[in-house]
Amino acid sequence: MKDRNYAHSIQIDPDRCIGCSHCMRVCSTGAIRIVDGYACIQPERCVDCGECFRVCPQRAVYAKDDGLASLPPENYKIALVPSVFIGQFPSEYSATQVLNAVKQVGFDEVFEVEQAVDFMKEAYRSVAKGDPPHPLISSYCPAVVRLIQVRYPSLTEQIMLLKAPHDIAALYLRRSKVKKGIGPEKLSIYYVTPCAAKIVAARAPVGEVKSPIDGTVNMTEIYNKASKILHSFKKPGLHKTFANMSPDSVNWSLSGTEKKYFPGRSLAIDGMDNVIEFLEKLESGHISDIDFLEMRACDQGCAGGILCPGNRFLAVERLEQRQKRLQKLKDADNGKVRNPLMDYKETLHAVSGVDPVYPRGGLLLDEDMEKTLIKLQRIERLMTYFPGFDCGACGAPGCRNLAEDIVKGKASISHCVFVQRVMEKNYKLSPDQAFVVIEKIWGKNRLNKYRDSHGNQSE
């Protein structure tokens, strides 16, 4: 089976895009092409990591979420808030104050996602007792899961098949609300997300038919509204008097916390470039004797998510300080943690209800193996004609990407500007034809740099 679920959050606004190719050059999976002067995303390759979002100088790349406007006014609305959101605010605001401000934004209840982490820890211990593949790769970061599907399909069998904390929290909330008389049709659970990949995970999760989450809201949108509430009304005394989750659970979204709960040799790797470098070595067999890999696409984990409005290093510091405060509350209460989820043990059985992860099917050159081999041979032959500069002038990120596009019928060999010169020299392509090819890639007016105020081209 091959995964063909290509729902995406990352979008490109053609009204803002100028075809500068910044996004194409940083894309870790070669998912972006320049066509008619605009950046276009190949859905089968995109993993919604958001690297293109970070580098776009025109802000033409954006993450599409459901937004607050989509909240059904008649429903009981719950906001699932990750701890990293609380880390966006100065330490003068307590977690209770921040969550109360989120509630005033338009929700009936606010629930902190990391309360589900205690279930994750139990699930990790259970998985470790079995005979998992080595190394087992965490499924926490959806961008990493999709990266493996696209670039390292041989490693998909090593991905841990566990639900994410936000899914576990949503399952608990649904079951607990039913017991209180709130039916599924009257309940709306929205996740306040720090990144585009988690928007997709809530919309079309890998290994699941449907997510228990109804929608997502950009963290920056909630932050801006909650900030106004906090600045206008600062009520003293809103502090927790007991620990409702393990102190280190608040840091679960940060790099380095998750690996502590899997026995054996475990490594934590963050940042897309670092993840790719390590997976390359792992797939080629240069790395062994590792039991567990915690991998995050963003630097510092979710604190570096593209939708986090604050500084990631300050967010990490604030969450570490919060962990210490929770530890003091726990110690003062004789080590007790009053986590409401632990009263719903049946939720634990649903943690591992995830199907195997499969490679992306749309990346195949052909469904027929014989035709695939023929196309691979053609790609290798085309590579002998290309200079290997990976200049991007053809509208593809590299020479091999262009060769693949050609065998798939999405481009022609004349897209390479170096091949164009050879074809012109041998009278196989006229200068006018070469100009038309360039216009197909970079747009009709891209080369018209010298025009006067009346629109006439000047010398």
BELVENQUI-V331866 format. One record per pair of residues at least 12 apart in sequence whose ideal C-beta (glycine too) atoms are under 7 Angstrom apart, sorted by the first residue. I is the first residue (numbers start at 1). J is the second residue. Records with the same first field share a line. If there is no record, write none. Layout:
I = J ; J
This chain:
1 = 358
2 = 358 ; 359 ; 360 ; 361
3 = 149 ; 206 ; 358 ; 359 ; 360 ; 361
4 = 361 ; 362
5 = 204
6 = 43 ; 44 ; 362
7 = 200 ; 203 ; 204
8 = 43 ; 46 ; 48 ; 200
9 = 48 ; 63 ; 64 ; 65 ; 196 ; 199 ; 200
10 = 41 ; 46 ; 48 ; 50 ; 52 ; 53 ; 61 ; 63 ; 196
11 = 62 ; 64
12 = 39 ; 41 ; 60 ; 61
13 = 60 ; 62
14 = 38
16 = 58 ; 59 ; 60
17 = 38 ; 39 ; 58 ; 60
18 = 58
19 = 34 ; 37 ; 38 ; 39 ; 442 ; 443
20 = 57
21 = 34 ; 392
22 = 55 ; 56 ; 57
23 = 39 ; 52 ; 55 ; 56 ; 61
24 = 39 ; 392 ; 397
25 = 392 ; 397
26 = 51 ; 52 ; 55
27 = 51 ; 52 ; 397
28 = 49 ; 51 ; 147 ; 272 ; 276
29 = 45 ; 46 ; 47 ; 147 ; 150 ; 151
30 = 45 ; 397 ; 398 ; 401
31 = 45 ; 46
32 = 52
33 = 395 ; 396
34 = 395 ; 441 ; 442
35 = 395 ; 441
36 = 440 ; 443
37 = 442 ; 443 ; 446
44 = 360 ; 362 ; 363
45 = 150 ; 363
47 = 143 ; 146 ; 147 ; 150
48 = 143 ; 146 ; 196 ; 197 ; 200
49 = 143 ; 197 ; 272 ; 297
50 = 63 ; 195 ; 196 ; 306
51 = 272
53 = 306
54 = 306
63 = 196 ; 199 ; 218 ; 306 ; 307
65 = 193 ; 199 ; 216 ; 217 ; 218
66 = 215 ; 216 ; 217
67 = 217 ; 221
68 = 106 ; 217 ; 221
70 = 215
71 = 106 ; 188 ; 190
72 = 188
75 = 186 ; 187 ; 188
76 = 108 ; 182 ; 186 ; 187
77 = 106 ; 107 ; 108 ; 188 ; 190
78 = 107 ; 108 ; 109 ; 111 ; 173 ; 189
79 = 102 ; 107 ; 110 ; 190 ; 192
80 = 111 ; 113 ; 166 ; 169 ; 170 ; 189 ; 190 ; 191 ; 192 ; 213
81 = 99 ; 102 ; 110 ; 112 ; 113 ; 192
82 = 113 ; 114 ; 192 ; 194 ; 253 ; 302
83 = 112 ; 114 ; 250 ; 253 ; 319
84 = 194 ; 253 ; 302 ; 303 ; 308 ; 315 ; 319
85 = 192 ; 219
86 = 98 ; 322
87 = 303 ; 315 ; 318 ; 319
88 = 223 ; 308 ; 309 ; 310 ; 315
91 = 318 ; 321
93 = 230
94 = 238 ; 239
95 = 240 ; 322
96 = 238 ; 239 ; 240
97 = 230 ; 238
98 = 226
99 = 112
100 = 238
101 = 226 ; 229 ; 230
102 = 222 ; 226
104 = 229
105 = 222 ; 225 ; 226
111 = 169 ; 173
113 = 165 ; 166 ; 169
114 = 165 ; 245 ; 249 ; 250 ; 252
115 = 169 ; 244 ; 245 ; 339 ; 341
116 = 165 ; 168 ; 169 ; 172 ; 341
117 = 165 ; 245 ; 246 ; 249 ; 252
118 = 245 ; 246 ; 249 ; 339 ; 341 ; 342
119 = 168 ; 341 ; 347 ; 348 ; 351
120 = 165
121 = 261
122 = 348
123 = 162 ; 351 ; 352
124 = 261 ; 262
127 = 160
128 = 262 ; 263
133 = 157 ; 158
134 = 290 ; 291
135 = 158 ; 290 ; 291 ; 292 ; 293
136 = 158 ; 160 ; 291 ; 292
137 = 155 ; 158 ; 159 ; 160 ; 293 ; 295
138 = 160 ; 258 ; 293 ; 294 ; 295
139 = 159 ; 160 ; 161 ; 162
140 = 164 ; 258
141 = 295 ; 296 ; 297
142 = 197 ; 198 ; 200 ; 201 ; 206
143 = 197 ; 297
144 = 275 ; 295 ; 296 ; 297
145 = 159 ; 206 ; 357
146 = 206
147 = 275
149 = 357 ; 359 ; 360
150 = 360 ; 363
152 = 279 ; 283
153 = 359
154 = 283
155 = 279 ; 282 ; 283
156 = 357 ; 358 ; 359
159 = 357
161 = 207 ; 352 ; 354 ; 356
162 = 351 ; 352 ; 354
163 = 350 ; 351 ; 353 ; 354
164 = 201
165 = 252
166 = 191 ; 213
167 = 211 ; 212 ; 213
168 = 347 ; 351
170 = 189 ; 212 ; 213
171 = 212 ; 347 ; 350
172 = 341 ; 344 ; 347
173 = 189
174 = 187 ; 212
175 = 344 ; 347
176 = 344
188 = 214
189 = 212 ; 213 ; 214
190 = 214 ; 215 ; 216 ; 217
191 = 213 ; 216
192 = 217 ; 219 ; 222
193 = 216 ; 218 ; 219 ; 307
194 = 219 ; 302 ; 305 ; 307 ; 308
195 = 298 ; 302 ; 305 ; 306 ; 307
196 = 306
197 = 297
199 = 216
202 = 216
206 = 357
207 = 354 ; 355 ; 356 ; 357
208 = 354
218 = 307
219 = 307 ; 308 ; 309
220 = 307 ; 309
223 = 309
240 = 329
242 = 329 ; 333 ; 338
243 = 326 ; 329 ; 330 ; 333 ; 337
244 = 337 ; 338 ; 339
245 = 337 ; 339
246 = 337
247 = 323 ; 326 ; 327 ; 330
248 = 323
250 = 319 ; 322 ; 323 ; 326
251 = 319 ; 320 ; 323
253 = 301 ; 302
254 = 300 ; 301 ; 302 ; 303 ; 316 ; 319
255 = 268 ; 270 ; 296 ; 300 ; 301
256 = 268
258 = 294
259 = 292 ; 294
262 = 291 ; 292
264 = 291 ; 292
265 = 289 ; 290 ; 291
266 = 291 ; 292 ; 294
267 = 290 ; 293 ; 294
268 = 294
269 = 293 ; 295
270 = 296 ; 298 ; 299 ; 300 ; 301
271 = 299
272 = 297
275 = 295 ; 297
299 = 312
300 = 312 ; 316
303 = 315 ; 316
365 = 407
375 = 407
378 = 407
379 = 403 ; 404 ; 407
382 = 403 ; 406 ; 413
383 = 399 ; 400 ; 403
385 = 413 ; 419
386 = 399 ; 402 ; 403 ; 416
387 = 418
393 = 417
394 = 415 ; 416 ; 417 ; 441
395 = 415 ; 441
402 = 415 ; 416
414 = 429 ; 437
415 = 437 ; 441
420 = 434 ; 437
